[in-house]
Each structure stands twice: as structure tokens, then as C-alpha cells.
């Protein structure tokens, strides 16, 4: 009689093996066949040059565009602890030049959070975060991003990216995947500096406004109709 637990393990191992080998190739095809236009990259580059650590923040819905636009720079990122999805993300990230740590604000959070703080305490390090991930609510910043910036002195650089050709998938938010042979616009906004004693609500509102403004602008540039 088949053992369901063993079957699950074998299935998870296959998914991880398959995802690690096929995932990077698919993403490179989807994203690298697009024409890219970057604007505002000097915001995080100048911060690095001045000896600051940087948090690049983007909404979860467009994280893949930011992820691919910043590939092969040895930046740091975060994946959850849910196996096998997180293991696949971690291995794909490594293949694409990211240093991915495991954990989130909802699962295994403390160890991952402490690792993120240690990384951000080193000048010149860059950590990419989705303030509303991994499970929402959409476009509402959680405390982790804000507290990390306040504790380490890292500057937050908001980011948004979108393609003229894309698929969309709706769960707790609308998640976008670029189609091949389009044009991708990637915008980086002005740095956000948070004071250590600034209230969470004020910080969250500043970050939310900056990200929503960038998102609206990038969607306008690729021809998406968005309500005011």
C-alpha cells in the first residue's frame, strides 16, 4: 500500500528539481526578450556609493519585474518557509544571482528578520522586500520593512515595474508575469529616510503613497488603464 507521506516527499523533490532547472530558463525567456527601460536607478546607486545600505521595496504584485531587473547583482532577497514553493524560489534566485534567505513575517520570521537586520547593518548591502507580502493584504505595508529601516538606518528606495505584454493572476492580489517580446518599464523612486522615533503609521503612509504613485506612473507608461 502506498505511503502518502513518502509520495508527498517524492512529489516535492521532483517539483524542486524541476523548478530549479526550468524556472530560470523560463524567466529569462519571458523577461530578457523584452526591451527594458530603467529610470531612477541612480537613487539606490548613489545611496550605495555614500555608504548606505538600501531596502528596495515593491508591491508583491510586480515583484517578478523588480526581481528580474535586478538579477545578477548579488543583492539579497527573502522567500517564505512553505516547502516546496519557497525552496524553488530560493534556488531560482541563486541561479539568477540573488542571495535569498528563508522566512517571512508570518512563518519562521524571527530568524529571517535577524538575518535581514545583520545584512542591512553592513554599508552597501541591498535587500529587496515586498512590504505587503507574502500573503497580504495587498498594498498595505507591514511593520517589518519599516522597522528594519529604522533599526539599521537603511534607506528605502521604492520600485515599480510593468510590461506592455503580461499575464495576470488573481489571488489576494493581482500578480503579474511578463510575456515575451514586449517592453518593460522599471522605475525607482526617490529615497525614503525614516527617523528611528517616527511613528509606524506615518512611515507606512509615506511608503504606501510612494509605491502607489510609482505604480500608477509605470502603468500609465505601458498603457494600462487604472482607476484614480
Secondary structure, 3 states (H helix, E strand, C coil): CCCHHHHHHHHHHHHHHHHHHHHHHHHHHHHHCCEEEEECCHHHHHHHHCCCCEEEECCHHHHHHHHHHCCCCCCEEEECCCCCHHHHHHHHHHHCCCEEEECCCCCCHHHHHHHHHHHHCCCCCEEEECCCCCCCCCCCCCHHHHHHHHHHCCEEEEEEEEECCEEEEECCCEEEEECCCCEEEEEEEEEECCCCCCCHHHHHHHHHHHHHHHHHHHHHHCCCCCCC
